[in-house]
Amino acid sequence: MERFASGWKRHYYGKGDVSVYRLFRDRATSAAANEPPVFGANVTILVYGDAFWPTYTTGDNSGLIATDSMKNFVQRETLDFRGSQLEDYCRHLGRKFLDKYHHVEGVQVSAVEIPYAPLAAGLTGEAEQSGDAGWSVAFAPGGPEQATAQVEIGAKGLVDVVSGLRGFKLLRLAGSAFHGFVRDEYTTLPDLFDRPLHMWLDLEWRYVDPQAAFEATRTVAHARRIVREVFEGFESGSIQQVIYQMGTTLLNELRELSEVHLEANNRTWDTIAERGRTIGVYTDPRPPFGCLGLCLRRDAEGALRGATQSR
């Protein structure tokens, strides 16, 4: 189910899973634009407005914009987009769509990065972010984590922006514990004092001022660095403690953020055999996995408030 920041919608429709790639195919073009050669995204565009209600009630399509036309719009208008930040891209598409179709009351554009990284030796993550910092003609899929953005625009302008990163797959060899939990007739898990931890992580955030999403060009890179540094450097007693440390660090270091939501999956591998704490053989876990969530936000004075969620 889709949610809109502007509130409940009686109806909406659109096009999802629209893939698009913009390529700067020579060094000069990429450098002139100060953008990476490859920009890839998977887009969902949703619209709403009373003009579309007759389609539901009477089958009258006279005001309906075909979703195939929406797909063509997204792909073709990408040619005129200059930038690599997903928030700017979603705003670009949203504004263009409302300018084209005046009977649309609001549009929400969501995009997930399709990352590609240069194969050129020695090219760093910093260099990948701008066209003049390095050049390559050969690329391979990046990630696994992907940047995300969702921008809603109405007749009066910007409604909301949500940004994030999803798809982290993180492995820590030591320094993770889980013990002291409730024990009863359903408990089979032993106390674990130093386990190899394998977890997946998604996170998203909102801004104190939504306009800041289009000015904080390094927020995604900073958030990615925080996740990796906390995971590597923090010894924990639970995954909940790990994501709490990540969330508080994100809000403390990125003052432009108003709230952050993190959700982790416990994908710790099943043990086949171990020789003390020095060597072990493991396999992928069985399908049931633990899912743990945390929401943190600032209050009016800027202090952190939050509640954990798990399922």
C-alpha positions as CSV (number, residue, x, y, z in Angstrom):
1,M,0.0,0.0,0.0
2,E,1.3,3.5,-0.9
3,R,1.2,6.4,1.6
4,F,1.2,10.1,0.9
5,A,2.5,12.7,3.2
6,S,-0.5,15.0,2.4
7,G,-2.8,12.4,3.9
8,W,-5.3,9.7,2.9
9,K,-6.3,9.5,-0.8
10,R,-9.6,8.2,-2.0
11,H,-7.8,7.0,-5.1
12,Y,-4.5,7.2,-6.9
13,Y,-2.8,5.4,-9.8
14,G,0.4,5.5,-11.8
15,K,3.3,3.5,-13.2
16,G,5.9,1.5,-11.3
17,D,9.2,-0.3,-12.1
18,V,10.2,2.2,-14.7
19,S,13.9,1.7,-15.3
20,V,16.0,4.5,-16.9
21,Y,19.7,5.1,-17.4
22,R,21.3,8.4,-18.4
23,L,24.8,8.0,-19.8
24,F,27.4,10.7,-20.4
25,R,29.4,8.8,-23.0
26,D,32.6,10.9,-23.2
27,R,34.9,12.5,-20.7
28,A,34.2,16.1,-21.8
29,T,30.5,15.9,-21.4
30,S,30.7,14.2,-18.0
31,A,33.3,16.7,-16.8
32,A,31.3,19.7,-18.1
33,A,28.3,18.6,-16.2
34,N,30.4,17.7,-13.2
35,E,28.4,14.5,-13.0
36,P,29.2,10.8,-13.0
37,P,29.0,9.1,-16.4
38,V,26.2,6.6,-15.3
39,F,23.0,7.7,-13.6
40,G,20.5,4.8,-13.2
41,A,17.1,4.8,-11.3
42,N,14.0,2.7,-11.0
43,V,11.0,5.0,-10.8
44,T,7.4,4.9,-9.5
45,I,5.1,7.8,-10.3
46,L,1.7,8.1,-8.7
47,V,-0.9,10.8,-9.3
48,Y,-4.2,11.8,-7.7
49,G,-7.1,14.2,-8.3
50,D,-10.8,14.4,-8.7
51,A,-10.5,14.4,-12.5
52,F,-9.7,10.7,-12.3
53,W,-12.7,9.6,-10.2
54,P,-15.0,9.0,-13.2
55,T,-12.7,6.3,-14.4
56,Y,-13.5,4.3,-11.2
57,T,-17.2,5.0,-11.1
58,T,-18.3,5.1,-14.7
59,G,-15.4,4.0,-16.8
60,D,-15.0,7.4,-18.3
61,N,-11.4,7.8,-19.3
62,S,-11.6,11.2,-20.9
63,G,-9.3,12.8,-18.2
64,L,-7.1,9.8,-17.7
65,I,-3.4,9.8,-18.5
66,A,-2.4,6.3,-19.6
67,T,0.2,4.8,-17.4
68,D,2.2,3.9,-20.5
69,S,2.3,7.6,-21.3
70,M,3.7,8.1,-17.7
71,K,6.4,5.6,-18.4
72,N,7.4,7.4,-21.6
73,F,7.3,10.7,-19.8
74,V,9.7,9.5,-17.1
75,Q,12.2,8.0,-19.6
76,R,12.2,10.9,-22.1
77,E,12.3,13.7,-19.5
78,T,15.4,12.1,-17.9
79,L,17.3,13.4,-20.9
80,D,16.9,17.0,-19.7
81,F,17.8,16.2,-16.1
82,R,21.2,17.5,-15.0
83,G,22.4,16.1,-11.7
84,S,22.8,12.8,-9.9
85,Q,20.9,13.4,-6.6
86,L,17.7,11.4,-6.5
87,E,15.8,14.1,-4.7
88,D,16.5,16.6,-7.5
89,Y,15.5,14.0,-10.0
90,C,12.2,13.2,-8.4
91,R,11.4,17.0,-8.1
92,H,12.4,17.5,-11.7
93,L,9.9,14.8,-12.9
94,G,7.2,15.9,-10.5
95,R,7.3,19.6,-11.5
96,K,7.4,18.7,-15.2
97,F,4.4,16.4,-14.9
98,L,2.3,19.0,-13.1
99,D,3.3,21.7,-15.6
100,K,2.2,19.3,-18.4
101,Y,-1.1,18.0,-16.9
102,H,-2.9,20.8,-15.1
103,H,-5.8,18.7,-14.0
104,V,-3.5,16.6,-11.8
105,E,-3.9,17.7,-8.1
106,G,-0.7,16.0,-6.9
107,V,2.1,13.7,-7.9
108,Q,4.4,11.5,-5.9
109,V,7.7,10.4,-7.5
110,S,9.8,7.7,-5.9
111,A,13.2,6.5,-7.2
112,V,15.6,3.8,-6.2
113,E,19.2,4.2,-7.4
114,I,20.6,1.6,-9.8
115,P,24.2,1.9,-8.9
116,Y,27.2,1.3,-11.2
117,A,30.8,1.7,-10.2
118,P,33.8,2.2,-12.5
119,L,36.1,-0.7,-13.1
120,A,39.1,1.7,-13.4
121,A,41.8,0.8,-10.8
122,G,42.2,3.2,-7.9
123,L,38.9,5.0,-8.4
124,T,37.4,5.8,-5.0
125,G,33.8,6.2,-3.9
126,E,34.5,10.0,-3.7
127,A,35.6,10.1,-7.3
128,E,32.5,8.3,-8.5
129,Q,30.4,11.2,-7.4
130,S,31.6,13.8,-10.0
131,G,32.5,13.8,-13.6
132,D,35.8,15.6,-13.3
133,A,37.1,13.5,-10.4
134,G,37.9,10.4,-12.6
135,W,36.9,8.7,-15.7
136,S,36.2,5.2,-16.9
137,V,34.4,3.7,-19.9
138,A,33.8,0.4,-18.1
139,F,31.4,-0.2,-15.2
140,A,29.9,-3.0,-13.1
141,P,26.9,-3.0,-10.7
142,G,27.6,-1.2,-7.5
143,G,26.0,-1.5,-4.1
144,P,24.5,-3.6,-2.7
145,E,23.0,-0.7,-0.9
146,Q,21.0,1.8,-3.0
147,A,20.0,5.4,-2.3
148,T,16.2,6.1,-2.4
149,A,14.1,9.2,-2.6
150,Q,10.4,10.1,-2.6
151,V,9.1,13.5,-3.4
152,E,5.4,14.6,-3.3
153,I,4.4,17.8,-5.0
154,G,0.9,19.4,-4.9
155,A,-0.8,22.4,-6.5
156,K,0.7,24.6,-3.9
157,G,4.2,23.2,-4.2
158,L,6.4,20.8,-2.3
159,V,4.6,18.6,0.2
160,D,7.2,16.2,1.5
161,V,10.6,14.6,0.9
162,V,11.8,11.2,2.2
163,S,15.3,10.0,1.5
164,G,17.1,6.8,2.4
165,L,19.4,3.9,1.8
166,R,18.3,0.3,1.5
167,G,19.9,-3.0,0.9
168,F,22.9,-2.9,3.3
169,K,24.4,-6.4,3.9
170,L,26.8,-6.2,6.8
171,L,29.1,-8.9,8.3
172,R,31.0,-8.5,11.5
173,L,33.4,-11.4,12.5
174,A,33.3,-10.6,16.3
175,G,32.1,-8.2,18.9
176,S,28.4,-9.0,18.8
177,A,26.6,-10.7,21.6
178,F,23.1,-11.8,22.4
179,H,22.3,-13.2,25.9
180,G,20.2,-12.7,29.0
181,F,16.9,-12.8,27.1
182,V,13.7,-14.5,28.4
183,R,13.9,-18.2,28.8
184,D,10.9,-20.5,28.9
185,E,9.6,-23.7,27.3
186,Y,9.8,-22.1,23.8
187,T,13.5,-21.2,24.0
188,T,16.1,-23.2,22.1
189,L,18.6,-20.4,21.3
190,P,21.8,-20.5,23.5
191,D,23.3,-17.5,25.0
192,L,25.8,-16.0,22.5
193,F,28.7,-13.9,23.8
194,D,30.8,-13.4,20.7
195,R,29.0,-14.4,17.4
196,P,29.7,-13.5,13.8
197,L,26.9,-11.1,13.0
198,H,25.3,-10.9,9.5
199,M,22.5,-8.3,9.2
200,W,20.6,-6.5,6.5
201,L,19.6,-2.9,6.9
202,D,17.3,-0.3,5.4
203,L,17.0,3.3,6.6
204,E,15.1,6.4,5.6
205,W,14.9,9.9,6.9
206,R,12.9,13.2,6.7
207,Y,14.3,16.7,6.9
208,V,13.6,19.5,9.4
209,D,12.9,21.6,6.3
210,P,12.0,19.6,3.2
211,Q,13.8,22.1,1.0
212,A,17.1,21.0,2.7
213,A,16.8,17.7,0.8
214,F,17.9,19.6,-2.4
215,E,20.7,21.4,-0.7
216,A,22.4,18.7,1.4
217,T,24.2,17.0,-1.5
218,R,26.4,15.0,0.8
219,T,23.8,13.6,3.2
220,V,23.5,10.2,1.5
221,A,27.3,9.8,1.4
222,H,27.5,10.9,5.1
223,A,24.8,8.5,6.1
224,R,26.4,5.6,4.3
225,R,29.7,6.4,6.1
226,I,28.0,6.5,9.5
227,V,26.3,3.1,9.0
228,R,29.6,1.5,8.0
229,E,31.7,3.1,10.8
230,V,29.2,2.3,13.6
231,F,28.8,-1.3,12.4
232,E,32.6,-1.8,12.3
233,G,33.5,0.0,15.5
234,F,30.7,-0.6,17.9
235,E,30.6,-3.8,20.0
236,S,27.0,-4.6,20.9
237,G,24.8,-6.8,23.0
238,S,22.0,-6.9,20.4
239,I,21.1,-5.8,16.9
240,Q,18.7,-3.3,18.6
241,Q,21.7,-1.7,20.2
242,V,23.5,-1.5,16.9
243,I,20.7,0.3,15.1
244,Y,20.1,2.6,18.1
245,Q,23.7,3.7,17.9
246,M,23.4,4.2,14.2
247,G,20.2,6.3,14.5
248,T,21.5,8.5,17.3
249,T,24.7,9.1,15.4
250,L,22.8,10.0,12.2
251,L,20.7,12.6,14.1
252,N,23.6,14.0,16.0
253,E,25.9,14.4,13.0
254,L,23.3,15.4,10.4
255,R,21.4,18.3,11.9
256,E,19.3,18.8,8.8
257,L,17.4,15.5,9.6
258,S,14.2,15.6,11.7
259,E,13.7,11.9,12.0
260,V,15.2,8.6,11.0
261,H,13.7,5.1,10.6
262,L,15.9,2.0,10.6
263,E,14.8,-1.6,10.0
264,A,17.3,-4.5,10.3
265,N,17.0,-8.2,9.5
266,N,18.9,-10.7,11.5
267,R,20.5,-12.8,8.8
268,T,23.2,-14.4,11.0
269,W,24.5,-17.5,9.4
270,D,23.8,-21.0,10.9
271,T,26.9,-22.7,12.4
272,I,28.1,-25.9,10.8
273,A,31.3,-26.3,12.8
274,E,33.7,-24.1,14.8
275,R,37.1,-24.6,16.3
276,G,37.1,-22.3,19.3
277,R,36.8,-18.7,18.3
278,T,39.4,-18.8,15.6
279,I,37.8,-20.6,12.7
280,G,34.3,-21.7,11.7
281,V,32.2,-22.9,8.8
282,Y,28.7,-21.4,8.4
283,T,25.7,-21.6,6.0
284,D,22.8,-19.3,5.1
285,P,20.1,-19.2,7.8
286,R,16.8,-20.8,7.4
287,P,14.0,-18.6,6.0
288,P,12.5,-17.3,9.2
289,F,14.5,-14.2,10.3
290,G,14.3,-11.6,13.0
291,C,13.0,-8.1,12.0
292,L,13.9,-5.1,14.2
293,G,12.9,-1.5,13.8
294,L,13.7,1.8,15.3
295,C,12.2,5.3,14.8
296,L,13.9,8.3,16.2
297,R,12.9,12.0,15.9
298,R,13.7,15.3,17.3
299,D,11.3,17.2,19.6
300,A,10.8,20.9,19.4
301,E,14.0,21.5,21.4
302,G,16.0,19.2,19.2
303,A,16.3,16.4,21.7
304,L,16.0,12.8,20.4
305,R,12.8,10.8,21.0
306,G,12.0,7.4,19.7
307,A,10.5,4.0,20.2
308,T,11.7,0.6,19.1
309,Q,9.5,-1.7,16.9
310,S,10.0,-5.4,16.2
311,R,8.1,-8.1,14.6
